[in-house]
Amino acid sequence: MQPHDFWQELHPPKTFSTAGERHDFYVAELPDGRQLRLPIRVLADGKHALASLIVNQASFVVQEALAEALAARIAVHDIDVVAGLPTLGLTLASGVARALGHSRYVPLGTSRKFWYREELSVALSSITTPNQEKRLYIDPRVLPLLEGKRVALVDDVISSGASIVSGLALLTACGIEPVVIGAAMLQSERWRERVDADGRQWSERIVGVFSTPILEQTENGGWHSPG
């Protein structure tokens, strides 16, 4: 596959085998069995890799399928409003809100407008941009949309947990406690310890469309799921 071909097509159930060694791509399965091919990104140690998902590069068909699947997972929580994390989480959050029948969603952001308040911000880090110092902001004008409401916090991928922790810290500072946290992909299990580090069991509120493991390199130069 060419790099630009990933995330463009959903395949019928059982089109590709999900067992054994992988070389060119990882196969993720949606709840209805449809399959999505994801590129494999090698980690710094050269011995491990992750399946990658870049939602805003996906076709509209894939974006809509992921948004609808996640909306179905969080609909049982009777959500009033969806809040989205930048940058890639905003694409998914918008789609989830539409799939839930909402007229709008609340985007968090990293761009500080002149009317923003510094106390309504927290430091933000991400596994995909580890060397960039950012802050996560909420527009004070949208706080009434969240206060006293049943909020879903949405990101595209939960991997290290860093972005979700920042989002939770910001909403908590505003007196807002999400009832559910959603993502298209839950990447391994390593995020659990970080999101629960403050003593709250946030991990129990996290749902995803699909999960992917950390992959290990094989003797043949391919990749496989441990265990």
C-alpha positions in Angstrom: 0.0 0.0 0.0 1.1 3.6 -0.6 1.2 5.8 2.5 -1.8 7.8 1.3 -3.9 4.7 0.8 -4.3 4.0 4.5 -7.5 4.9 6.4 -9.4 5.2 3.1 -11.4 2.1 2.9 -13.4 -0.2 5.2 -13.4 -3.9 4.2 -16.1 -6.5 4.8 -15.7 -8.8 7.9 -13.0 -11.5 7.6 -11.4 -10.0 4.5 -8.0 -10.2 6.2 -6.7 -12.6 8.8 -6.2 -11.0 12.2 -3.9 -13.8 13.3 -0.2 -14.4 12.8 2.7 -12.2 11.7 2.1 -8.8 10.2 4.4 -7.0 7.7 2.7 -4.2 5.8 -0.3 -3.3 7.9 -2.3 -4.1 11.1 -5.9 -5.1 10.7 -8.3 -3.4 13.2 -11.9 -4.6 13.5 -14.9 -2.4 14.1 -17.7 -3.7 16.4 -19.7 -4.8 13.3 -16.8 -6.8 12.0 -15.7 -4.5 9.2 -12.0 -4.2 8.9 -9.6 -1.2 8.7 -6.0 -1.4 7.6 -3.6 0.6 9.8 0.1 1.4 9.1 2.6 0.0 11.5 4.9 2.6 13.1 8.2 1.4 14.5 9.1 2.8 18.0 12.5 4.3 18.9 13.9 1.0 20.2 13.4 -0.7 16.8 12.0 -3.8 18.5 8.4 -2.6 19.1 5.8 -0.9 17.0 2.3 0.4 17.1 -0.6 0.6 14.7 -1.3 4.2 13.7 -4.5 6.0 13.1 -4.7 9.6 11.8 -8.4 10.4 11.8 -8.2 13.7 9.8 -6.4 11.9 7.0 -9.1 9.2 6.7 -11.8 9.2 4.1 -15.2 10.6 5.1 -16.6 7.0 4.9 -14.0 5.9 7.6 -14.5 9.0 9.7 -18.2 8.6 9.7 -18.0 4.9 10.5 -15.7 5.5 13.5 -17.8 8.4 14.7 -21.0 6.4 14.5 -19.5 3.4 16.2 -18.1 5.5 19.1 -21.5 7.4 19.4 -23.2 4.0 19.8 -20.8 3.2 22.6 -21.4 6.4 24.6 -25.1 6.9 23.8 -26.0 4.7 26.8 -24.6 7.4 29.1 -27.3 9.9 28.0 -24.8 12.5 26.9 -25.8 16.2 26.8 -22.6 17.6 25.1 -19.4 16.3 23.5 -16.1 18.0 24.2 -13.2 17.3 21.8 -9.4 17.3 22.3 -7.1 18.9 19.8 -6.0 18.4 17.3 -7.1 15.1 15.8 -9.8 14.5 18.4 -11.8 17.5 17.1 -12.6 15.7 13.8 -13.9 12.7 15.7 -15.7 14.7 18.4 -17.6 16.7 15.7 -18.7 13.4 14.0 -19.7 11.8 17.3 -21.8 14.8 18.2 -23.6 14.8 14.9 -24.2 11.0 15.2 -25.8 11.6 18.6 -28.1 14.2 17.1 -26.5 17.2 18.7 -26.4 20.6 17.0 -22.9 21.4 18.2 -19.9 20.2 20.2 -17.3 22.0 22.4 -13.8 22.1 21.0 -10.8 22.5 23.4 -7.8 24.2 21.8 -4.1 24.9 21.9 -4.4 28.4 20.4 -4.8 31.1 23.0 -7.2 33.8 22.0 -6.8 37.2 23.7 -10.0 36.8 25.8 -8.9 33.4 27.2 -7.9 33.2 30.8 -4.7 31.5 31.8 -6.2 29.8 34.8 -8.5 28.0 32.3 -5.6 26.1 30.8 -3.2 23.3 31.5 0.0 21.9 30.1 -0.5 19.5 27.2 1.7 16.8 25.8 1.2 14.0 23.2 3.0 10.9 22.2 3.0 12.1 18.6 4.4 15.6 19.4 6.6 14.9 22.5 9.0 17.8 22.1 6.4 20.5 21.6 5.4 22.6 24.6 1.7 23.4 24.4 -1.1 24.5 26.6 -4.7 23.3 26.4 -7.3 26.0 26.7 -11.1 26.2 27.0 -12.9 29.3 25.7 -14.6 30.8 28.8 -17.6 31.7 26.7 -18.5 28.0 26.2 -18.3 27.0 29.9 -22.1 27.3 30.3 -22.5 24.6 27.6 -20.7 22.2 29.9 -21.5 23.2 33.4 -24.0 20.9 35.1 -24.2 18.7 31.9 -23.5 15.1 31.1 -20.2 15.5 29.2 -18.4 13.1 26.9 -14.7 13.8 26.4 -13.4 12.6 23.0 -10.0 12.1 21.5 -8.9 10.2 18.4 -6.5 7.8 20.1 -5.6 7.0 23.7 -2.0 5.8 23.8 0.2 7.0 26.6 -2.8 8.8 28.2 -1.0 12.1 28.3 -3.6 14.0 26.2 -6.6 12.6 28.1 -5.0 13.4 31.4 -4.6 17.0 30.3 -8.2 17.2 29.1 -9.4 15.7 32.4 -7.3 18.2 34.4 -8.7 21.1 32.5 -12.3 20.1 32.8 -11.9 19.2 36.5 -10.4 22.7 37.1 -13.6 24.1 35.5 -15.8 22.0 37.9 -16.8 19.6 35.1 -16.5 15.8 35.4 -17.0 13.8 32.2 -19.3 10.8 32.6 -17.6 8.9 29.7 -14.3 9.3 27.8 -14.2 8.0 24.2 -11.7 7.3 21.5 -11.6 5.6 18.1 -8.5 3.6 19.1 -7.2 2.4 22.5 -3.6 1.8 21.8 -2.2 -0.9 24.2 -3.0 -0.8 27.9 -0.2 1.5 29.1 -2.5 4.5 29.4 -4.4 3.0 32.3 -1.9 3.7 35.0 -1.5 7.3 34.0 -5.2 8.2 33.7 -5.8 6.7 37.2 -2.8 8.3 38.8 -4.8 10.9 40.6 -6.8 8.3 42.5 -9.9 8.4 40.4 -10.7 5.4 38.3 -11.0 7.3 35.1 -10.1 4.2 33.1 -13.4 2.7 34.0 -15.1 5.4 32.0 -13.0 5.0 28.9 -14.5 3.3 25.8 -13.1 2.8 22.3 -14.2 1.6 18.9 -11.3 -0.9 18.8 -8.1 -1.7 20.7 -4.6 -2.4 19.3 -1.6 -3.9 21.0 2.1 -3.0 21.2 3.7 -5.2 18.5 7.0 -7.0 18.9 9.4 -7.7 16.1 9.8 -11.3 14.9 12.9 -13.1 13.7 11.6 -12.7 10.1 11.4 -8.9 10.4 7.7 -8.8 10.8 5.5 -7.9 13.7 3.3 -9.9 16.0 1.1 -9.4 19.1 2.7 -10.8 22.3 0.7 -13.6 23.8 
